[in-house]
């Protein structure tokens, strides 16, 4: 995939970044270098490689999945500015 100047201008517009016309060739070249690097990463053979949690070797702490402090809906809802029928009530934001 190759990014031309018009595509770079559109990306800049979508990202709400002002890019002057004389800077567009350099921006398109940067995008092309980034995409080339991503394509190189796609060629790496990762068969048999375990997923990592961190770049430093560490184990995830596992714990039993149990409810430790529940069954208090009245207490939780007492903090709500508006609660109805056992739920938090919020203003409608989607018409």
C-alpha positions as CSV (number, residue, x, y, z in Angstrom):
1,X,0.0,0.0,0.0
2,X,1.3,3.4,-0.9
3,X,0.2,6.7,0.5
4,X,0.1,9.7,-1.8
5,X,-0.1,13.4,-0.9
6,X,-3.9,13.6,-1.2
7,X,-4.3,10.6,1.1
8,X,-1.8,12.1,3.6
9,X,-3.8,15.4,3.5
10,X,-7.0,13.5,4.1
11,X,-5.5,11.6,7.1
12,X,-4.2,14.9,8.5
13,X,-7.7,16.4,8.1
14,X,-9.3,13.4,9.8
15,X,-6.8,13.7,12.7
16,X,-7.5,17.5,12.8
17,X,-3.8,18.3,12.2
18,X,-3.0,21.3,10.1
19,X,-0.3,20.4,7.5
20,X,1.0,22.9,5.1
21,X,1.0,21.9,1.4
22,X,4.8,21.9,1.3
23,X,4.9,19.4,4.2
24,X,2.6,16.9,2.5
25,X,5.4,15.0,0.5
26,X,7.4,14.5,3.8
27,X,4.3,13.3,5.6
28,X,3.4,10.9,2.8
29,X,6.9,9.5,2.9
30,X,6.7,9.1,6.7
31,X,3.4,7.2,6.3
32,X,4.9,5.0,3.7
33,X,7.9,4.2,5.9
34,X,5.5,3.3,8.8
35,X,3.4,1.1,6.6
36,X,6.5,-0.6,5.2
37,X,7.7,-1.4,8.8
38,X,4.2,-2.8,9.6
39,X,4.4,-5.0,6.5
40,X,7.9,-6.2,7.7
41,X,6.3,-7.2,11.0
42,X,3.7,-9.2,9.2
43,X,6.4,-11.4,7.7
44,X,7.9,-12.4,11.1
45,X,7.4,-16.1,11.9
46,X,5.7,-16.2,15.4
47,X,4.7,-19.8,15.4
48,X,5.4,-21.3,18.8
49,X,6.0,-17.9,20.5
50,X,4.0,-17.5,23.7
51,X,2.2,-14.2,24.2
52,X,3.9,-11.9,26.7
53,X,2.4,-10.0,29.6
54,X,5.4,-7.7,29.7
55,X,8.8,-7.2,28.3
56,X,10.2,-8.4,31.6
57,X,9.5,-12.0,32.5
58,X,6.7,-12.1,35.1
59,X,3.7,-14.3,35.9
60,X,0.1,-13.0,36.2
61,X,-1.2,-13.3,39.7
62,X,-4.2,-15.6,39.6
63,X,-7.0,-15.5,42.2
64,X,-10.2,-17.3,42.6
65,X,-13.1,-15.6,40.9
66,X,-15.6,-15.1,43.7
67,X,-17.8,-12.3,45.0
68,X,-16.1,-10.8,48.0
69,X,-18.2,-7.8,48.8
70,X,-21.6,-7.9,47.2
71,X,-25.2,-8.1,48.0
72,X,-25.4,-4.4,49.1
73,X,-27.4,-2.7,46.3
74,X,-29.1,-0.3,48.7
75,X,-25.7,0.9,50.0
76,X,-24.3,1.2,46.5
77,X,-27.3,3.1,45.1
78,X,-27.3,5.5,48.1
79,X,-24.4,7.3,46.3
80,X,-26.4,7.7,43.1
81,X,-27.9,11.1,42.4
82,X,-30.8,9.4,40.8
83,X,-31.7,5.7,41.3
84,X,-34.8,3.9,40.1
85,X,-36.0,0.4,40.6
86,X,-32.6,-0.8,41.8
87,X,-30.6,0.8,39.0
88,X,-28.6,4.0,38.4
89,X,-30.7,6.4,36.4
90,X,-28.9,8.6,33.8
91,X,-30.2,11.2,31.5
92,X,-31.0,10.1,27.9
93,X,-28.2,11.1,25.6
94,X,-29.2,9.4,22.4
95,X,-32.4,10.4,20.6
